[in-house]
Amino acid sequence: MPKNDVVIDANIFISALIGSQTNLKIIKSSTYRMYAPSKLIEELQRNKAMVCEKAGCTPYDFDNNLDALLKLVKIVEYEQYKNHLLKATEVLGPQHTADAHYLACALIIKASFIWTNDKNFSRQILIPAKSTRQVLIRIKIFKYLNHVISSKMRER
């Protein structure tokens, strides 16, 4: 079974806060161990008004939903990944410094991939980037393989 450590990008998290049931299910599933750099919290707070408007929720609801989702994601502190930030910035380019935090985080935890719908990550080759659609396909494959393995074990 492949390593299942995944770095989740802010756009995926924001989509889940707005109400994407698909993203919520993936985040809640036990298929992956989700990680994010501490920069995520800053980005989410900066987008709080937009999320509240799109989700039709109050700032209080936003805070509660954010707290609930953050319990499912391990936050990697800046001190842990800062040594990889320069390399990540060089690879992504100086115009993508916020994205560099996610790549640096992925490098330090040796992530299987970065879950994002941001095309900036597809331009680098250090850590694969997967869209929500690609993540769903992987989950279906894992479930199928687990089913096949379980069936074979029962036959013995």
N, CA, C and O of each residue as an XYZ file, in Angstrom:
624
protein
N       0.856     -1.180      0.000
C       0.000      0.000      0.000
C       0.898      1.237      0.000
O       1.834      1.308      0.796
N       0.637      2.208     -0.869
C       1.472      3.401     -0.927
C       1.319      4.263      0.320
O       0.328      4.175      1.045
N       2.318      5.088      0.544
C       2.275      6.028      1.651
C       1.101      6.975      1.428
O       0.849      7.387      0.296
N       0.397      7.318      2.468
C      -0.821      8.109      2.332
C      -0.751      9.464      3.021
O      -1.780      9.986      3.448
N       0.432     10.043      3.139
C       0.570     11.370      3.720
C       0.368     12.405      2.620
O       1.061     12.391      1.603
N      -0.578     13.292      2.834
C      -0.975     14.256      1.814
C      -0.983     15.658      2.410
O      -1.440     15.867      3.534
N      -0.468     16.616      1.640
C      -0.565     18.021      2.036
C      -1.781     18.603      1.330
O      -1.930     18.493      0.113
N      -2.635     19.219      2.117
C      -3.875     19.791      1.596
C      -3.698     21.296      1.406
O      -3.251     21.998      2.313
N      -4.047     21.772      0.238
C      -3.903     23.187     -0.114
C      -5.103     23.977      0.418
O      -6.168     23.412      0.667
N      -4.919     25.276      0.587
C      -5.967     26.156      1.114
C      -7.213     26.134      0.232
O      -8.327     26.210      0.751
N      -7.053     26.031     -1.087
C      -8.240     26.062     -1.948
C      -9.157     24.866     -1.704
O     -10.374     24.981     -1.846
N      -8.595     23.745     -1.345
C      -9.392     22.560     -1.023
C     -10.118     22.775      0.303
O     -11.298     22.453      0.440
N      -9.401     23.317      1.262
C      -9.969     23.579      2.577
C     -11.094     24.604      2.478
O     -12.147     24.438      3.095
N     -10.872     25.661      1.705
C     -11.896     26.693      1.534
C     -13.135     26.092      0.879
O     -14.259     26.384      1.285
N     -12.933     25.265     -0.117
C     -14.055     24.603     -0.784
C     -14.853     23.753      0.210
O     -16.083     23.727      0.163
N     -14.159     23.071      1.095
C     -14.834     22.261      2.117
C     -15.621     23.154      3.079
O     -16.739     22.815      3.469
N     -15.045     24.283      3.457
C     -15.741     25.214      4.361
C     -16.971     25.827      3.698
O     -17.962     26.119      4.367
N     -16.905     26.018      2.397
C     -18.048     26.577      1.671
C     -19.148     25.527      1.520
O     -20.322     25.866      1.373
N     -18.767     24.267      1.557
C     -19.792     23.231      1.522
C     -19.584     22.110      0.534
O     -20.523     21.358      0.272
N     -18.389     21.960     -0.030
C     -18.137     20.858     -0.955
C     -18.196     19.527     -0.192
O     -17.309     19.206      0.599
N     -19.250     18.775     -0.449
C     -19.418     17.485      0.223
C     -18.311     16.504     -0.173
O     -17.872     15.692      0.641
N     -17.870     16.586     -1.414
C     -16.802     15.704     -1.882
C     -15.535     15.955     -1.080
O     -14.930     15.015     -0.565
N     -15.134     17.206     -0.972
C     -13.916     17.521     -0.229
C     -14.056     17.156      1.245
O     -13.112     16.649      1.851
N     -15.225     17.410      1.822
C     -15.450     17.042      3.223
C     -15.299     15.541      3.430
O     -14.672     15.103      4.394
N     -15.874     14.757      2.527
C     -15.786     13.295      2.658
C     -14.344     12.816      2.566
O     -13.929     11.932      3.316
N     -13.579     13.400      1.644
C     -12.189     12.985      1.498
C     -11.394     13.374      2.738
O     -10.609     12.572      3.245
N     -11.585     14.582      3.228
C     -10.869     15.026      4.427
C     -11.209     14.136      5.612
O     -10.333     13.790      6.404
N     -12.473     13.767      5.735
C     -12.926     12.939      6.862
C     -12.530     11.473      6.717
O     -12.467     10.751      7.713
N     -12.264     11.025      5.496
C     -11.969      9.612      5.278
C     -10.651      9.234      5.943
O      -9.805     10.085      6.219
N     -10.505      7.969      6.184
C      -9.256      7.493      6.796
C      -8.250      7.043      5.737
O      -7.217      6.462      6.070
N      -8.544      7.305      4.478
C      -7.661      6.887      3.397
C      -6.329      7.625      3.453
O      -5.281      7.045      3.169
N      -6.369      8.892      3.816
C      -5.164      9.723      3.829
C      -4.948     10.367      5.192
O      -5.894     10.626      5.935
N      -3.676     10.618      5.501
C      -3.311     11.450      6.648
C      -3.057     12.836      6.073
O      -2.151     13.027      5.262
N      -3.859     13.792      6.497
C      -3.790     15.142      5.941
C      -2.851     16.028      6.765
O      -2.868     16.015      7.996
N      -2.039     16.791      6.043
C      -1.115     17.747      6.638
C      -1.290     19.089      5.936
O      -1.750     19.152      4.795
N      -0.922     20.147      6.625
C      -0.909     21.481      6.015
C       0.100     22.335      6.770
O       0.325     22.134      7.964
N       0.707     23.290      6.067
C       1.623     24.193      6.761
C       0.820     25.172      7.622
O      -0.360     25.411      7.364
N       1.458     25.724      8.627
C       0.791     26.689      9.505
C       0.248     27.884      8.724
O      -0.666     28.567      9.186
N       0.802     28.131      7.560
C       0.341     29.213      6.672
C      -1.137     29.045      6.316
O      -1.814     30.031      6.025
N      -1.642     27.818      6.334
C      -3.039     27.548      6.009
C      -3.984     28.371      6.875
O      -4.933     28.968      6.365
N      -3.735     28.406      8.165
C      -4.637     29.096      9.089
C      -4.694     30.589      8.758
O      -5.764     31.197      8.781
N      -3.547     31.166      8.454
C      -3.492     32.580      8.065
C      -4.318     32.809      6.790
O      -5.081     33.772      6.712
N      -4.169     31.936      5.802
C      -4.918     32.084      4.551
C      -6.421     31.945      4.774
O      -7.212     32.681      4.185
N      -6.805     31.008      5.616
C      -8.227     30.813      5.880
C      -8.822     32.022      6.598
O      -9.925     32.459      6.269
N      -8.098     32.564      7.574
C      -8.592     33.751      8.287
C      -8.704     34.944      7.335
O      -9.636     35.740      7.444
N      -7.769     35.066      6.414
C      -7.792     36.156      5.448
C      -9.011     36.043      4.517
O      -9.514     37.053      4.026
N      -9.474     34.828      4.282
C     -10.614     34.589      3.394
C     -11.935     34.365      4.142
O     -12.924     33.943      3.543
N     -11.947     34.641      5.418
C     -13.114     34.371      6.263
C     -14.382     35.054      5.741
O     -15.425     34.406      5.644
N     -14.318     36.335      5.406
C     -15.507     37.067      4.940
C     -16.045     36.454      3.647
O     -17.256     36.292      3.498
N     -15.164     36.115      2.721
C     -15.576     35.514      1.453
C     -16.237     34.159      1.690
O     -17.272     33.860      1.093
N     -15.648     33.341      2.557
C     -16.212     32.022      2.853
C     -17.587     32.175      3.492
O     -18.529     31.474      3.125
N     -17.699     33.092      4.448
C     -18.986     33.308      5.118
C     -20.053     33.752      4.121
O     -21.199     33.305      4.185
N     -19.671     34.626      3.208
C     -20.625     35.097      2.201
C     -21.077     33.961      1.292
O     -22.273     33.797      1.050
N     -20.125     33.172      0.786
C     -20.461     32.087     -0.140
C     -21.190     30.936      0.558
O     -22.060     30.296     -0.032
N     -20.830     30.679      1.814
C     -21.442     29.570      2.546
C     -22.729     29.992      3.244
O     -23.502     29.149      3.699
N     -22.955     31.298      3.326
C     -24.140     31.791      4.032
C     -24.068     31.507      5.519
O     -25.061     31.137      6.146
N     -22.872     31.687      6.077
C     -22.692     31.406      7.498
C     -22.186     32.644      8.233
O     -21.738     33.611      7.616
N     -22.263     32.598      9.530
C     -21.766     33.691     10.354
C     -20.287     33.462     10.651
O     -19.791     32.347     10.493
N     -19.579     34.505     11.078
C     -18.183     34.302     11.491
C     -18.057     33.266     12.620
O     -17.071     32.531     12.683
N     -19.042     33.212     13.496
C     -19.047     32.221     14.574
C     -19.125     30.804     13.985
O     -18.393     29.909     14.408
N     -20.022     30.611     13.001
C     -20.135     29.309     12.333
C     -18.830     28.949     11.624
O     -18.373     27.807     11.678
N     -18.240     29.946     10.959
C     -16.962     29.734     10.275
C     -15.926     29.204     11.255
O     -15.248     28.216     10.977
N     -15.807     29.867     12.405
C     -14.817     29.457     13.407
C     -15.063     28.030     13.891
O     -14.126     27.246     14.042
N     -16.331     27.703     14.132
C     -16.661     26.344     14.582
C     -16.349     25.302     13.507
O     -15.778     24.251     13.796
N     -16.729     25.606     12.265
C     -16.452     24.672     11.166
C     -14.951     24.516     10.941
O     -14.458     23.413     10.705
N     -14.236     25.630     11.017
C     -12.784     25.588     10.857
C     -12.140     24.740     11.954
O     -11.282     23.902     11.675
N     -12.552     24.960     13.186
C     -12.012     24.168     14.298
C     -12.257     22.673     14.088
O     -11.377     21.851     14.342
N     -13.457     22.329     13.624
C     -13.795     20.919     13.396
C     -12.913     20.320     12.303
O     -12.409     19.206     12.451
N     -12.727     21.050     11.214
C     -11.896     20.535     10.120
C     -10.424     20.460     10.503
O      -9.723     19.528     10.107
N      -9.962     21.426     11.263
C      -8.552     21.422     11.658
C      -8.196     20.237     12.552
O      -7.027     19.866     12.655
N      -9.190     19.649     13.192
C      -8.936     18.455     14.007
C      -8.584     17.251     13.130
O      -8.047     16.254     13.614
N      -8.892     17.355     11.840
C      -8.637     16.255     10.916
C      -7.338     16.426     10.136
O      -6.967     15.564      9.339
N      -6.653     17.540     10.370
C      -5.435     17.877      9.631
C      -4.321     18.188     10.620
O      -4.518     18.944     11.571
N      -3.160     17.607     10.392
C      -2.005     17.923     11.241
C      -1.334     19.170     10.673
O      -0.913     19.193      9.517
N      -1.241     20.203     11.505
C      -0.592     21.442     11.091
C       0.905     21.316     11.338
O       1.341     20.998     12.444
N       1.683     21.568     10.296
C       3.135     21.523     10.381
C       3.614     22.959     10.589
O       3.359     23.839      9.767
N       4.301     23.172     11.685
C       4.749     24.513     12.045
C       5.858     24.998     11.122
O       6.652     24.210     10.607
N       5.894     26.292     10.928
C       6.867     26.944     10.052
C       8.292     26.505     10.378
O       9.080     26.246      9.468
N       8.628     26.419     11.649
C       9.981     26.026     12.069
C      10.375     24.668     11.521
O      11.557     24.410     11.294
N       9.396     23.793     11.304
C       9.682     22.448     10.814
C      10.021     22.422      9.320
O      10.827     21.605      8.877
N       9.396     23.328      8.542
C       9.601     23.263      7.094
C      10.373     24.445      6.515
O      10.610     24.489      5.308
N      10.766     25.400      7.350
C      11.390     26.628      6.841
C      12.666     26.377      6.036
O      12.978     27.146      5.127
N      13.405     25.316      6.356
C      14.638     25.035      5.620
C      14.382     24.594      4.173
O      15.297     24.607      3.350
N      13.143     24.206      3.868
C      12.787     23.796      2.507
C      12.079     24.909      1.735
O      11.757     24.747      0.558
N      11.842     26.024      2.396
C      11.077     27.114      1.785
C      11.813     27.773      0.622
O      11.195     28.113     -0.387
N      13.118     27.955      0.752
C      13.887     28.578     -0.324
C      13.828     27.720     -1.592
O      13.592     28.233     -2.686
N      14.043     26.418     -1.434
C      13.983     25.506     -2.585
C      12.584     25.521     -3.207
O      12.449     25.555     -4.431
N      11.554     25.497     -2.377
C      10.175     25.509     -2.873
C       9.869     26.800     -3.624
O       9.194     26.781     -4.654
N      10.366     27.920     -3.107
C      10.152     29.215     -3.765
C      10.877     29.257     -5.105
O      10.344     29.778     -6.085
N      12.088     28.713     -5.152
C      12.841     28.674     -6.409
C      12.100     27.850     -7.464
O      12.059     28.225     -8.636
N      11.522     26.740     -7.046
C      10.830     25.850     -7.974
C       9.519     26.466     -8.472
O       9.205     26.391     -9.660
N       8.761     27.074     -7.561
C       7.455     27.634     -7.935
C       7.545     29.051     -8.493
O       6.660     29.495     -9.223
N       8.609     29.749     -8.148
C       8.772     31.133     -8.591
C       8.377     32.109     -7.494
O       7.507     31.810     -6.676
N       9.011     33.274     -7.476
C       8.776     34.242     -6.399
C       7.346     34.787     -6.354
O       6.918     35.304     -5.323
N       6.613     34.679     -7.447
C       5.232     35.158     -7.448
C       4.280     34.202     -6.729
O       3.103     34.516     -6.550
N       4.783     33.043     -6.320
C       3.951     32.032     -5.657
C       4.498     31.696     -4.261
O       4.594     30.524     -3.895
N       4.849     32.710     -3.500
C       5.444     32.460     -2.182
C       4.479     31.769     -1.223
O       4.911     30.960     -0.401
N       3.183     32.069     -1.309
C       2.230     31.382     -0.424
C       2.189     29.892     -0.755
O       2.139     29.055      0.146
N       2.210     29.563     -2.047
C       2.214     28.152     -2.454
C       3.484     27.436     -2.019
O       3.465     26.232     -1.767
N       4.571     28.160     -1.932
C       5.849     27.561     -1.543
C       5.771     26.940     -0.150
O       6.462     25.958      0.123
N       4.947     27.490      0.727
C       4.788     26.915      2.071
C       4.227     25.485      1.982
O       4.638     24.602      2.735
N       3.291     25.274      1.062
C       2.683     23.947      0.906
C       3.682     22.952      0.317
O       3.734     21.796      0.738
N       4.466     23.399     -0.648
C       5.488     22.531     -1.238
C       6.573     22.216     -0.207
O       7.014     21.070     -0.108
N       7.004     23.210      0.554
C       8.021     22.980      1.592
C       7.496     22.006      2.645
O       8.233     21.136      3.109
N       6.247     22.149      3.015
C       5.618     21.230      3.971
C       5.610     19.809      3.396
O       5.930     18.845      4.092
N       5.241     19.697      2.124
C       5.206     18.382      1.480
C       6.592     17.753      1.422
O       6.732     16.539      1.569
N       7.607     18.569      1.210
C       8.977     18.058      1.167
C       9.406     17.528      2.533
O      10.020     16.465      2.618
N       9.093     18.251      3.589
C       9.554     17.843      4.929
C       8.856     16.566      5.410
O       9.470     15.752      6.101
N       7.585     16.383      5.053
C       6.902     15.157      5.497
C       7.016     14.031      4.467
O       6.548     12.914      4.693
N       7.651     14.349      3.325
C       7.787     13.373      2.233
C       6.398     12.889      1.788
O       6.127     11.690      1.724
N       5.544     13.852      1.489
C       4.159     13.573      1.120
C       4.063     12.766     -0.167
O       4.917     12.869     -1.047
N       3.024     11.974     -0.259
C       2.732     11.249     -1.496
C       2.360     12.234     -2.592
O       2.741     12.070     -3.751
N       1.606     13.264     -2.205
C       1.216     14.299     -3.152
C       0.633     15.497     -2.417
O       0.364     15.445     -1.217
N       0.445     16.575     -3.165
C      -0.239     17.761     -2.675
C      -1.625     17.742     -3.300
O      -1.760     17.655     -4.520
N      -2.653     17.825     -2.465
C      -4.023     17.853     -2.958
C      -4.404     19.306     -3.192
O      -4.556     20.074     -2.242
N      -4.557     19.678     -4.442
C      -4.825     21.058     -4.822
C      -5.525     21.111     -6.165
O      -5.398     20.202     -6.985
N      -6.253     22.171     -6.376
C      -6.810     22.433     -7.703
C      -6.095     23.618     -8.339
O      -6.552     24.167     -9.342
N      -4.975     24.006     -7.750
C      -4.165     25.126     -8.216
C      -3.160     24.614     -9.247
O      -2.378     23.709     -8.956
N      -3.178     25.176    -10.420
C      -2.304     24.739    -11.515
C      -0.826     25.057    -11.252
O       0.046     24.464    -11.886
N      -0.529     25.983    -10.328
C       0.865     26.340    -10.046
C       1.691     25.123     -9.634
O       2.874     25.035     -9.960
N       1.076     24.197     -8.926
C       1.808     23.036     -8.439
C       2.131     22.038     -9.536
O       3.069     21.252     -9.399
N       1.375     22.057    -10.617
C       1.625     21.101    -11.693
C       2.878     21.458    -12.487
O       3.354     20.660    -13.294
N       3.409     22.650    -12.259
C       4.610     23.087    -12.976
C       5.906     22.606    -12.314
O       6.996     22.827    -12.842
N       5.784     21.960    -11.175
C       6.984     21.489    -10.470
C       6.967     19.964    -10.444
O       5.920     19.342    -10.628
N       8.140     19.366    -10.212
C       8.234     17.902    -10.235
C       8.740     17.307     -8.918
O       8.987     16.103     -8.842
N       8.895     18.130     -7.889
C       9.413     17.617     -6.616
C       8.414     16.703     -5.909
O       8.778     15.633     -5.422
N       7.165     17.130     -5.857
C       6.084     16.367     -5.213
C       4.897     16.401     -6.171
O       4.504     17.480     -6.614
N       4.320     15.253     -6.500
C       3.165     15.282     -7.404
C       2.018     16.112     -6.825
O       1.841     16.183     -5.608
N       1.256     16.725     -7.699
C       0.047     17.457     -7.313
C      -1.145     16.716     -7.900
O      -1.113     16.288     -9.054
N      -2.197     16.567     -7.103
C      -3.394     15.869     -7.567
C      -4.619     16.740     -7.314
O      -4.752     17.369     -6.264
N      -5.502     16.760     -8.297
C      -6.763     17.482     -8.167
C      -7.748     16.629     -7.370
O      -7.489     15.458     -7.092
N      -8.862     17.222     -7.014
C      -9.897     16.478     -6.293
C     -10.339     15.264     -7.114
O     -10.520     14.177     -6.565
N     -10.510     15.441     -8.394
C     -10.914     14.330     -9.268
C      -9.893     13.194     -9.207
O     -10.273     12.027     -9.113
N      -8.615     13.521     -9.259
C      -7.571     12.497     -9.199
C      -7.540     11.805     -7.839
O      -7.280     10.604     -7.757
N      -7.803     12.553     -6.779
C      -7.834     11.966     -5.434
C      -8.993     10.973     -5.331
O      -8.840      9.895     -4.757
N     -10.139     11.333     -5.883
C     -11.289     10.418     -5.868
C     -10.982      9.126     -6.604
O     -11.351      8.046     -6.143
N     -10.315      9.224     -7.737
C      -9.943      8.029     -8.498
C      -9.020      7.144     -7.659
O      -9.188      5.924     -7.632
N      -8.048      7.752     -6.974
C      -7.139      6.976     -6.108
C      -7.902      6.262     -5.005
O      -7.621      5.102     -4.704
N      -8.869      6.950     -4.396
C      -9.659      6.340     -3.319
C     -10.425      5.134     -3.853
O     -10.468      4.088     -3.206
N     -11.026      5.275     -5.027
C     -11.768      4.154     -5.616
C     -10.838      2.974     -5.888
O     -11.215      1.823     -5.668
N      -9.639      3.251     -6.361
C      -8.665      2.184     -6.610
C      -8.278      1.510     -5.300
O      -8.223      0.282     -5.234
N      -8.006      2.301     -4.243
C      -7.663      1.735     -2.929
C      -8.790      0.838     -2.419
O      -8.542     -0.264     -1.929
N     -10.020      1.315     -2.538
C     -11.159      0.525     -2.057
C     -11.266     -0.777     -2.833
O     -11.508     -1.832     -2.247
N     -11.088     -0.709     -4.138
C     -11.155     -1.909     -4.963
C     -10.052     -2.897     -4.570
O     -10.312     -4.088     -4.402
N      -8.825     -2.399     -4.425
C      -7.713     -3.271     -4.051
C      -7.938     -3.893     -2.677
O      -7.671     -5.079     -2.485
N      -8.423     -3.109     -1.725
C      -8.724     -3.652     -0.398
C      -9.792     -4.727     -0.479
O      -9.713     -5.738      0.218
N     -10.783     -4.515     -1.318
C     -11.846     -5.510     -1.509
C     -11.268     -6.809     -2.086
O     -11.585     -7.900     -1.612
N     -10.430     -6.681     -3.098
C      -9.812     -7.853     -3.734
C      -8.939     -8.592     -2.735
O      -9.004     -9.818     -2.647
N      -8.131     -7.874     -1.988
C      -7.252     -8.498     -0.998
C      -8.063     -9.193      0.081
O      -7.746    -10.317      0.471
N      -9.115     -8.528      0.571
C      -9.981     -9.123      1.590
C     -10.637    -10.391      1.070
O     -10.727    -11.387      1.788
N     -11.092    -10.357     -0.171
C     -11.728    -11.543     -0.778
C     -10.740    -12.699     -0.859
O     -11.087    -13.838     -0.548
N      -9.513    -12.410     -1.275
C      -8.478    -13.441     -1.387
C      -8.141    -14.027     -0.011
O      -7.915    -15.229      0.126
N      -8.111    -13.156      1.002
C      -7.805    -13.634      2.360
C      -8.920    -14.533      2.875
O      -8.647    -15.525      3.552
N     -10.170    -14.205      2.566
C     -11.297    -15.035      3.015
C     -11.283    -16.393      2.313
O     -11.714    -17.392      2.889
N     -10.793    -16.435      1.077
C     -10.746    -17.693      0.323
C      -9.750    -18.679      0.945
O      -9.879    -19.890      0.765
N      -8.799    -18.179      1.646
C      -7.768    -19.054      2.238
C      -8.311    -19.727      3.411
O      -7.609    -20.507      4.055
